Amino acid sequence: MKENKSTKPAGDREEAYRLAKLLRTGSRELARQLNTKKARKQR
Protein backbone atom coordinates (compact mmCIF):
# COMPACT_ATOMS: atom_id res chain seq x y z
CA MET A 1 0.00 0.00 0.00
CA LYS A 2 1.50 3.28 -1.14
CA GLU A 3 0.79 6.26 1.07
CA ASN A 4 0.67 9.75 -0.37
CA LYS A 5 1.88 12.72 1.66
CA SER A 6 -1.13 14.76 0.54
CA THR A 7 -3.55 12.17 1.96
CA LYS A 8 -1.76 12.18 5.30
CA PRO A 9 -3.27 14.42 7.99
CA ALA A 10 -1.27 17.46 9.05
CA GLY A 11 -0.98 16.03 12.56
CA ASP A 12 0.96 13.01 11.30
CA ARG A 13 3.36 15.23 9.41
CA GLU A 14 3.86 17.41 12.49
CA GLU A 15 4.49 14.32 14.63
CA ALA A 16 7.00 12.94 12.13
CA TYR A 17 8.77 16.30 12.02
CA ARG A 18 8.98 16.44 15.81
CA LEU A 19 10.27 12.87 15.92
CA ALA A 20 12.93 13.59 13.31
CA LYS A 21 14.02 16.68 15.22
CA LEU A 22 14.27 14.67 18.43
CA LEU A 23 16.27 11.97 16.68
CA ARG A 24 18.63 14.55 15.21
CA THR A 25 19.28 16.22 18.58
CA GLY A 26 19.69 12.80 20.19
CA SER A 27 22.31 11.73 17.67
CA ARG A 28 24.13 15.03 18.16
CA GLU A 29 24.16 14.47 21.91
CA LEU A 30 25.44 10.94 21.37
CA ALA A 31 28.21 12.19 19.10
CA ARG A 32 29.23 14.73 21.73
CA GLN A 33 29.44 12.02 24.39
CA LEU A 34 31.55 9.86 22.07
CA ASN A 35 33.87 12.79 21.41
CA THR A 36 34.37 13.43 25.12
CA LYS A 37 35.17 9.75 25.65
CA LYS A 38 37.73 9.90 22.84
CA ALA A 39 39.30 13.03 24.30
CA ARG A 40 39.55 11.38 27.71
CA LYS A 41 41.27 8.36 26.16
CA GLN A 42 43.84 10.47 24.34
CA ARG A 43 44.97 12.28 27.49
PDB file of N, CA, C and O in Angstrom, chain B, residues numbered from 101:
ATOM      1  N   MET B 101       0.839  -1.200   0.000  1.00  0.00           N
ATOM      2  CA  MET B 101       0.000   0.000   0.000  1.00  0.00           C
ATOM      3  C   MET B 101       0.876   1.253   0.000  1.00  0.00           C
ATOM      4  O   MET B 101       1.681   1.476   0.904  1.00  0.00           O
ATOM      5  N   LYS B 102       0.693   2.054  -1.037  1.00  0.00           N
ATOM      6  CA  LYS B 102       1.497   3.277  -1.143  1.00  0.00           C
ATOM      7  C   LYS B 102       0.754   4.437  -0.485  1.00  0.00           C
ATOM      8  O   LYS B 102      -0.420   4.673  -0.769  1.00  0.00           O
ATOM      9  N   GLU B 103       1.434   5.146   0.380  1.00  0.00           N
ATOM     10  CA  GLU B 103       0.790   6.258   1.065  1.00  0.00           C
ATOM     11  C   GLU B 103       1.278   7.578   0.494  1.00  0.00           C
ATOM     12  O   GLU B 103       2.478   7.801   0.336  1.00  0.00           O
ATOM     13  N   ASN B 104       0.327   8.444   0.188  1.00  0.00           N
ATOM     14  CA  ASN B 104       0.666   9.747  -0.367  1.00  0.00           C
ATOM     15  C   ASN B 104       0.777  10.774   0.753  1.00  0.00           C
ATOM     16  O   ASN B 104       0.021  10.723   1.723  1.00  0.00           O
ATOM     17  N   LYS B 105       1.708  11.698   0.621  1.00  0.00           N
ATOM     18  CA  LYS B 105       1.876  12.717   1.656  1.00  0.00           C
ATOM     19  C   LYS B 105       0.660  13.631   1.725  1.00  0.00           C
ATOM     20  O   LYS B 105       0.306  14.123   2.796  1.00  0.00           O
ATOM     21  N   SER B 106       0.019  13.858   0.577  1.00  0.00           N
ATOM     22  CA  SER B 106      -1.132  14.761   0.540  1.00  0.00           C
ATOM     23  C   SER B 106      -2.331  14.155   1.267  1.00  0.00           C
ATOM     24  O   SER B 106      -3.166  14.889   1.797  1.00  0.00           O
ATOM     25  N   THR B 107      -2.425  12.824   1.298  1.00  0.00           N
ATOM     26  CA  THR B 107      -3.553  12.171   1.958  1.00  0.00           C
ATOM     27  C   THR B 107      -3.320  12.085   3.460  1.00  0.00           C
ATOM     28  O   THR B 107      -4.256  11.856   4.226  1.00  0.00           O
ATOM     29  N   LYS B 108      -2.083  12.268   3.876  1.00  0.00           N
ATOM     30  CA  LYS B 108      -1.758  12.182   5.300  1.00  0.00           C
ATOM     31  C   LYS B 108      -2.264  13.429   6.022  1.00  0.00           C
ATOM     32  O   LYS B 108      -2.142  14.537   5.500  1.00  0.00           O
ATOM     33  N   PRO B 109      -2.827  13.258   7.206  1.00  0.00           N
ATOM     34  CA  PRO B 109      -3.275  14.418   7.991  1.00  0.00           C
ATOM     35  C   PRO B 109      -2.089  15.275   8.428  1.00  0.00           C
ATOM     36  O   PRO B 109      -0.968  14.782   8.547  1.00  0.00           O
ATOM     37  N   ALA B 110      -2.343  16.541   8.662  1.00  0.00           N
ATOM     38  CA  ALA B 110      -1.270  17.460   9.049  1.00  0.00           C
ATOM     39  C   ALA B 110      -0.657  17.029  10.378  1.00  0.00           C
ATOM     40  O   ALA B 110       0.540  17.212  10.599  1.00  0.00           O
ATOM     41  N   GLY B 111      -1.468  16.463  11.255  1.00  0.00           N
ATOM     42  CA  GLY B 111      -0.981  16.028  12.565  1.00  0.00           C
ATOM     43  C   GLY B 111       0.119  14.995  12.434  1.00  0.00           C
ATOM     44  O   GLY B 111       1.113  15.046  13.159  1.00  0.00           O
ATOM     45  N   ASP B 112      -0.053  14.054  11.508  1.00  0.00           N
ATOM     46  CA  ASP B 112       0.960  13.013  11.302  1.00  0.00           C
ATOM     47  C   ASP B 112       2.272  13.629  10.843  1.00  0.00           C
ATOM     48  O   ASP B 112       3.351  13.247  11.296  1.00  0.00           O
ATOM     49  N   ARG B 113       2.155  14.595   9.928  1.00  0.00           N
ATOM     50  CA  ARG B 113       3.359  15.231   9.405  1.00  0.00           C
ATOM     51  C   ARG B 113       4.068  15.976  10.540  1.00  0.00           C
ATOM     52  O   ARG B 113       5.292  15.920  10.659  1.00  0.00           O
ATOM     53  N   GLU B 114       3.300  16.661  11.356  1.00  0.00           N
ATOM     54  CA  GLU B 114       3.865  17.408  12.487  1.00  0.00           C
ATOM     55  C   GLU B 114       4.574  16.456  13.449  1.00  0.00           C
ATOM     56  O   GLU B 114       5.670  16.739  13.932  1.00  0.00           O
ATOM     57  N   GLU B 115       3.925  15.326  13.713  1.00  0.00           N
ATOM     58  CA  GLU B 115       4.493  14.322  14.627  1.00  0.00           C
ATOM     59  C   GLU B 115       5.805  13.775  14.069  1.00  0.00           C
ATOM     60  O   GLU B 115       6.791  13.628  14.791  1.00  0.00           O
ATOM     61  N   ALA B 116       5.796  13.479  12.778  1.00  0.00           N
ATOM     62  CA  ALA B 116       6.998  12.942  12.130  1.00  0.00           C
ATOM     63  C   ALA B 116       8.124  13.961  12.195  1.00  0.00           C
ATOM     64  O   ALA B 116       9.281  13.616  12.436  1.00  0.00           O
ATOM     65  N   TYR B 117       7.763  15.236  11.974  1.00  0.00           N
ATOM     66  CA  TYR B 117       8.769  16.301  12.015  1.00  0.00           C
ATOM     67  C   TYR B 117       9.381  16.401  13.410  1.00  0.00           C
ATOM     68  O   TYR B 117      10.596  16.522  13.568  1.00  0.00           O
ATOM     69  N   ARG B 118       8.498  16.347  14.429  1.00  0.00           N
ATOM     70  CA  ARG B 118       8.977  16.437  15.810  1.00  0.00           C
ATOM     71  C   ARG B 118       9.880  15.262  16.135  1.00  0.00           C
ATOM     72  O   ARG B 118      10.909  15.420  16.793  1.00  0.00           O
ATOM     73  N   LEU B 119       9.490  14.083  15.672  1.00  0.00           N
ATOM     74  CA  LEU B 119      10.270  12.867  15.923  1.00  0.00           C
ATOM     75  C   LEU B 119      11.647  12.978  15.274  1.00  0.00           C
ATOM     76  O   LEU B 119      12.662  12.639  15.883  1.00  0.00           O
ATOM     77  N   ALA B 120      11.669  13.456  14.038  1.00  0.00           N
ATOM     78  CA  ALA B 120      12.934  13.588  13.310  1.00  0.00           C
ATOM     79  C   ALA B 120      13.844  14.575  14.030  1.00  0.00           C
ATOM     80  O   ALA B 120      15.051  14.357  14.144  1.00  0.00           O
ATOM     81  N   LYS B 121      13.247  15.666  14.516  1.00  0.00           N
ATOM     82  CA  LYS B 121      14.021  16.680  15.223  1.00  0.00           C
ATOM     83  C   LYS B 121      14.634  16.075  16.485  1.00  0.00           C
ATOM     84  O   LYS B 121      15.806  16.292  16.793  1.00  0.00           O
ATOM     85  N   LEU B 122      13.814  15.313  17.203  1.00  0.00           N
ATOM     86  CA  LEU B 122      14.269  14.673  18.432  1.00  0.00           C
ATOM     87  C   LEU B 122      15.410  13.715  18.136  1.00  0.00           C
ATOM     88  O   LEU B 122      16.407  13.675  18.857  1.00  0.00           O
ATOM     89  N   LEU B 123      15.251  12.945  17.070  1.00  0.00           N
ATOM     90  CA  LEU B 123      16.274  11.972  16.684  1.00  0.00           C
ATOM     91  C   LEU B 123      17.579  12.683  16.353  1.00  0.00           C
ATOM     92  O   LEU B 123      18.662  12.239  16.733  1.00  0.00           O
ATOM     93  N   ARG B 124      17.449  13.819  15.621  1.00  0.00           N
ATOM     94  CA  ARG B 124      18.633  14.555  15.212  1.00  0.00           C
ATOM     95  C   ARG B 124      19.371  15.080  16.441  1.00  0.00           C
ATOM     96  O   ARG B 124      20.591  14.943  16.540  1.00  0.00           O
ATOM     97  N   THR B 125      18.633  15.681  17.378  1.00  0.00           N
ATOM     98  CA  THR B 125      19.278  16.217  18.576  1.00  0.00           C
ATOM     99  C   THR B 125      19.885  15.087  19.401  1.00  0.00           C
ATOM    100  O   THR B 125      20.954  15.244  19.990  1.00  0.00           O
ATOM    101  N   GLY B 126      19.196  13.951  19.440  1.00  0.00           N
ATOM    102  CA  GLY B 126      19.690  12.803  20.192  1.00  0.00           C
ATOM    103  C   GLY B 126      21.005  12.303  19.630  1.00  0.00           C
ATOM    104  O   GLY B 126      21.935  11.998  20.376  1.00  0.00           O
ATOM    105  N   SER B 127      21.076  12.219  18.306  1.00  0.00           N
ATOM    106  CA  SER B 127      22.306  11.727  17.671  1.00  0.00           C
ATOM    107  C   SER B 127      23.445  12.713  17.906  1.00  0.00           C
ATOM    108  O   SER B 127      24.599  12.316  18.069  1.00  0.00           O
ATOM    109  N   ARG B 128      23.103  14.022  17.922  1.00  0.00           N
ATOM    110  CA  ARG B 128      24.130  15.032  18.155  1.00  0.00           C
ATOM    111  C   ARG B 128      24.675  14.883  19.575  1.00  0.00           C
ATOM    112  O   ARG B 128      25.881  14.964  19.807  1.00  0.00           O
ATOM    113  N   GLU B 129      23.760  14.663  20.517  1.00  0.00           N
ATOM    114  CA  GLU B 129      24.157  14.473  21.913  1.00  0.00           C
ATOM    115  C   GLU B 129      25.048  13.244  22.049  1.00  0.00           C
ATOM    116  O   GLU B 129      26.043  13.257  22.773  1.00  0.00           O
ATOM    117  N   LEU B 130      24.672  12.184  21.338  1.00  0.00           N
ATOM    118  CA  LEU B 130      25.438  10.941  21.369  1.00  0.00           C
ATOM    119  C   LEU B 130      26.838  11.179  20.817  1.00  0.00           C
ATOM    120  O   LEU B 130      27.825  10.702  21.379  1.00  0.00           O
ATOM    121  N   ALA B 131      26.916  11.910  19.726  1.00  0.00           N
ATOM    122  CA  ALA B 131      28.214  12.192  19.103  1.00  0.00           C
ATOM    123  C   ALA B 131      29.091  12.982  20.067  1.00  0.00           C
ATOM    124  O   ALA B 131      30.297  12.752  20.152  1.00  0.00           O
ATOM    125  N   ARG B 132      28.474  13.921  20.795  1.00  0.00           N
ATOM    126  CA  ARG B 132      29.232  14.733  21.734  1.00  0.00           C
ATOM    127  C   ARG B 132      29.804  13.854  22.844  1.00  0.00           C
ATOM    128  O   ARG B 132      30.958  14.014  23.243  1.00  0.00           O
ATOM    129  N   GLN B 133      28.988  12.929  23.335  1.00  0.00           N
ATOM    130  CA  GLN B 133      29.444  12.021  24.389  1.00  0.00           C
ATOM    131  C   GLN B 133      30.604  11.165  23.891  1.00  0.00           C
ATOM    132  O   GLN B 133      31.578  10.942  24.611  1.00  0.00           O
ATOM    133  N   LEU B 134      30.489  10.689  22.652  1.00  0.00           N
ATOM    134  CA  LEU B 134      31.547   9.863  22.073  1.00  0.00           C
ATOM    135  C   LEU B 134      32.835  10.668  21.964  1.00  0.00           C
ATOM    136  O   LEU B 134      33.924  10.161  22.233  1.00  0.00           O
ATOM    137  N   ASN B 135      32.694  11.934  21.564  1.00  0.00           N
ATOM    138  CA  ASN B 135      33.867  12.793  21.413  1.00  0.00           C
ATOM    139  C   ASN B 135      34.553  13.014  22.754  1.00  0.00           C
ATOM    140  O   ASN B 135      35.781  13.006  22.834  1.00  0.00           O
ATOM    141  N   THR B 136      33.764  13.210  23.804  1.00  0.00           N
ATOM    142  CA  THR B 136      34.367  13.430  25.120  1.00  0.00           C
ATOM    143  C   THR B 136      35.092  12.171  25.584  1.00  0.00           C
ATOM    144  O   THR B 136      36.149  12.251  26.210  1.00  0.00           O
ATOM    145  N   LYS B 137      34.525  11.020  25.278  1.00  0.00           N
ATOM    146  CA  LYS B 137      35.166   9.753  25.648  1.00  0.00           C
ATOM    147  C   LYS B 137      36.496   9.609  24.923  1.00  0.00           C
ATOM    148  O   LYS B 137      37.491   9.179  25.506  1.00  0.00           O
ATOM    149  N   LYS B 138      36.500   9.976  23.638  1.00  0.00           N
ATOM    150  CA  LYS B 138      37.734   9.897  22.842  1.00  0.00           C
ATOM    151  C   LYS B 138      38.786  10.831  23.420  1.00  0.00           C
ATOM    152  O   LYS B 138      39.953  10.459  23.544  1.00  0.00           O
ATOM    153  N   ALA B 139      38.375  12.036  23.771  1.00  0.00           N
ATOM    154  CA  ALA B 139      39.300  13.030  24.302  1.00  0.00           C
ATOM    155  C   ALA B 139      39.899  12.530  25.612  1.00  0.00           C
ATOM    156  O   ALA B 139      41.087  12.722  25.870  1.00  0.00           O
ATOM    157  N   ARG B 140      39.081  11.894  26.432  1.00  0.00           N
ATOM    158  CA  ARG B 140      39.555  11.378  27.706  1.00  0.00           C
ATOM    159  C   ARG B 140      40.591  10.282  27.487  1.00  0.00           C
ATOM    160  O   ARG B 140      41.566  10.168  28.231  1.00  0.00           O
ATOM    161  N   LYS B 141      40.360   9.477  26.449  1.00  0.00           N
ATOM    162  CA  LYS B 141      41.266   8.362  26.160  1.00  0.00           C
ATOM    163  C   LYS B 141      42.626   8.877  25.687  1.00  0.00           C
ATOM    164  O   LYS B 141      43.667   8.311  26.020  1.00  0.00           O
ATOM    165  N   GLN B 142      42.601   9.949  24.912  1.00  0.00           N
ATOM    166  CA  GLN B 142      43.845  10.474  24.339  1.00  0.00           C
ATOM    167  C   GLN B 142      44.755  11.056  25.416  1.00  0.00           C
ATOM    168  O   GLN B 142      45.978  11.003  25.287  1.00  0.00           O
ATOM    169  N   ARG B 143      44.167  11.613  26.479  1.00  0.00           N
ATOM    170  CA  ARG B 143      44.967  12.279  27.492  1.00  0.00           C
ATOM    171  C   ARG B 143      45.937  11.364  28.190  1.00  0.00           C
ATOM    172  O   ARG B 143      46.675  11.804  29.071  1.00  0.00           O
TER     173      ARG B 143
END
